[in-house]
Amino acid sequence: MPEGHTLHRLAGLHGDLFAGTEVQVRSPQGRFATSASLLTGSVFERAEAHGKHLFHFYGPDRVVHVHLGLYGTFTESELPLAEPRGQVRMRIIGRTHWTDLRGPTACELLTGEEVAALRGRLGPDPLRRDADPERAWQRISRSRTSIAALLMDQKVLAGVGNVYRAEVLFRHGIPPYTPGRSLGRERWEAIWADLVELMADGVRVGRIDTVRPEHLPEVTGRAPRQDRHGGEVYVYRRAGMPCLLCGTPVAMADLSARKLYWCPTCQET
C-alpha cells in the first residue's frame, strides 16, 4: 500500500497539472459516473493529502476523496487523449494533461463536512504544516500497545506505512514491541522529527531512502539494494539478511497482519 509521501507527491502533481483550470471529469468504468457528471466543466481548485488520503477540491461541498488501497494507481499523460485501458474509475482532462485512476479502495464525492469528519478520524500527518504531534503523543503515552503497532495506526499517526515504521524504529534503536507508554517523550520527539525529514525526502525524490550517508553502498563498499521498491533501507524486507551495522540476521514477525522487520541487536534496548 502506498505510504503518505506518495499521496503528497500526487497532490503536488495534480495541483501543478490542473489547479485553477476548468477540467472534464469522466468515469469510463461507470462506477463514478454520477459524480463525474456533477463535476465535469468545473474548476479544479486544489489538491491536498492527509496521510494515505487524497482530496481534489472543486468547491466547499464538492470534494473528491481517493484512497488508493493496495491496488489503486494514477497514471498521467499529455494530451491528446488515448482510449481508456483497463477499469478506469475516474479520468480528469485538463488543458495539457489527463490522468486516469484505476483500482482504488475509495473514489467518492464528499461535502466539506464529510471531509472534515474523515480528517477528524485521522492522526497528525508528518507532511502537513498543520500537524500537531502532541495529539499523537497523548495517545501513544497512555497506550499499552506496542510502538510498532501504534505507528501503523492511522488514527494515531497518518501516512506512516510499513517501510517508514520499520526504518524509523531501527534508526533510533527502539525495540518494536516497546509499549507506547514506555517510550518516553524524548524518543517520541526524535521519531516525529525523523519522520518529518524522511517523508519530506520521499516526496522530493519519489522513493523511500532511510540509510544515513555514512552507511550508503558507495561508502561501505557493500552491494546496493536490488528489488522493486528501490531506495536504500536498513531492515525493511531484509529478513534473514545481515544487519548493515552489526551483522545480526534481521528478524521478521507478523504484527497486525503486516510484516514487521527489526534487528535484535541494534534494537535490543
N, C-alpha and C positions, 0 to 999 in steps of 0.2 A: 504494500500500500504506500502511495507517495507520502513523504513526510512534509511538514509545513513549509519548508523552503520552496518546494515545487509549486505549491499553490500561490505563494507570494511572487514567484517568477511569472506564473501565468497571469496574475493580476496586473503586474507591471507590463507584460507583453500586450495583453488585451487593452489596457489603458492606452498604450502607445499606438495601437492599430486603430482603435475605434472611438476613444473618448472624445466627446464634443461633436460627433458627427451622426447624421441620420443613417441608420442601418436597416437592412432587411433581415428578418428572423424567420426561419423555416424549420420544419420538422419532417425531413424526408421519411423517416421511420413511421411518423404519425403519432407517437406517444406524447409528444409535446405540442401537438398541432393547435389545440385551442389557445394555449398561452402564447404560442408564436404568432397567431393571428392578431392578438391584442397588442403585441409589441412591435410588429413589423412597421417600418416607417417612423419609428420613434428615435429620439436622440439617445445614444448610449452615453450616459453621463460619466460613469467612472466604474472601476473595478477595485474590489478590496478582497483581502483574505483574512480569515481568523482561524488559526490552527489549520485543520485539513478541510476547511470550508471556503468556497469561492463565491463571491457575490458580484453580480452585474447589476448596476443601478440604472434604471430608466426613469425613475421618479420616486417620490417618497413612498408610494404604495405599489410600486411595480419593480420588484427586485427578483432577479433570477438567482436561485440558490443551487449550487452544484457541489455534490460530494462525489469524488471520483471512485471511492472504494477501492477494491482490489483490481478492477479491470478497466476503469474509466480512463479515457485519453482524449486530449485535444490535439488536433493537427491544424497547422496554419499554412496557408499558401497565398501566393499573389494571384490577383485576377489575371486572366479570365477564369470563370468557374469551370469545374470539372463535374462530371456526373457523380452522384454520391456512391461511395463504395462501402459495403457493409451496412450495419444498422446505425445510421446517423440519427441520434436523438435530437440534436439541435445544430442548425447551421446559422452562423452570423455572417452577413455580407456587408462589407464596408466599401469605402471609396477605392481602396487599393488592394485590400486583402480580404480573405474569408477564413473562417475557422469552423471545423466540424468537431462535434462532441459525440463520442461513442462509448457505450457501456458503463455509464455512471451508476452509482448506487442511488443518487438523487439528482433530479433536474426538475425544479418546480418554481412556480411563480408565487412569491410571498408579498405580503404587505410589510410596511415598515414595522408595525407592531409585532408581526410574526418573526421578523429578522431580529428585533431586539430580544424577544423571548428566547430564540435559538442561541444567540450570543450570550445571553444571561446564564445559560446552562454550561457554557464553556469556561475553562480556566484561562488565566492570562497567557498570552502568546508572546514568546520572547522576541518576535519580529515586529510587534506592533508598538508604536510610540506611546499608546495609551495603556500599555500593560502595567499591572500592579503586582509585582512578585510577592508582596505581602499577603495577598489573597491566597496564593498557593501555599505559602509558608504556614498560614494559620491552619490549613487542613493537614499539611504534612506533619507539623509539630504535635498534633493531637492523635495521630494515627498509629495503630499497631501494625498496619500493612507495610510490607517491605518497600523500600525506596524504589526498587526496580519496578514494582507494580504501580506505584504512585506516579512515577514519571510517565507511564504509558496511559494513565487515566486522563482522558481529555477533559473531564470535569475539574481536574486538579490543575493540569497544565496542558495547554492546547498547542498542537503542532509537533510535539516530540514523538518520534516513532522508534522502531526497534534499533535502528542504527545509532541515532543520537543517544538513546538511552544507554546502550552498552558502552559506547565510547566515552561519554562524559563521566560515567562511574569509574571506568578504567583510568582516565586522565587524572582523577582525584583520589585514586587508591581506595575507593569505597566498596566494601563488600555489598553485593547486590541485595542480600537478604536483610540488611540493616533495617530495623523498624523506623518508620518516619520519625516517630517521637524521640528516637535515639540519635538522629542525625546531627543535630546541633545547628544553630543559626549560621555560624561562620562557614560551615561546609555547604549549607544551602545557598548562601550568598555567592560562594565560589562556583557552585554548579550553575546558578542562574546567569552569572556574568559570562561563564564559558559558553553556555548555550546561546546567549545573545550574539557572541562573537562568531561561534562556529556556524550557526544557522544563517547569519548575515553573509558569511563567506560562501555558504551553499547557494544562496540566492545569486550572488555575484558570479560564481563560476559554473553553476549548474550541476554540481555533484557534491558528494559529502567527503571532505578531507578532514581527518581529525589528528593525523600524526604530526607531532611537533617537528620543526625544521631539523633539529639535531638527530632525528630518528628516520629521516627520509632515506630511500634507497641510495641516492647519489652520495649521501654522507656515510652511511654504514656499509655500503657495498653489497647489501642483500638484493635479491631479485625483486622487482616491482610487483605490485599486485596484478594478478591476471584473472579477472572474471567480469561478468556483465555489469556489475554495479559500478566499477570504476572507482577512482579515489583511493587514497591510502588510509587504512584504518588499523587499529591495534588488535581488536578481538572479534569484531563482528564477522560471522561466517568463517571463523578460523578455528573451529572446534578440532581439538587433537593436534593442532599445529603448535610449534614452539612460540611462546610469548616473545615479542620483538625485543623486550627489555631483559627478561630473566631466563628465558628458555623453557619455562614450565609449560606443559601442554595446556592449551586454552580449554576451559571447561564449557559444557553446554547443558542446559536443562530446559524443560518446558515450564513456563510460568504464564498463567492466564492465557493459555492457548497460543503463545508465541515463544519462539526460541530465545533463550537468554544466554549470553556469552560473557565470560569473565576469566581473569587469571587468578587462580587460587593463591598464588604467592604475592603478586603485586597488590591484590585487593584482599589481603588477609586480615587487616585490622582497620 
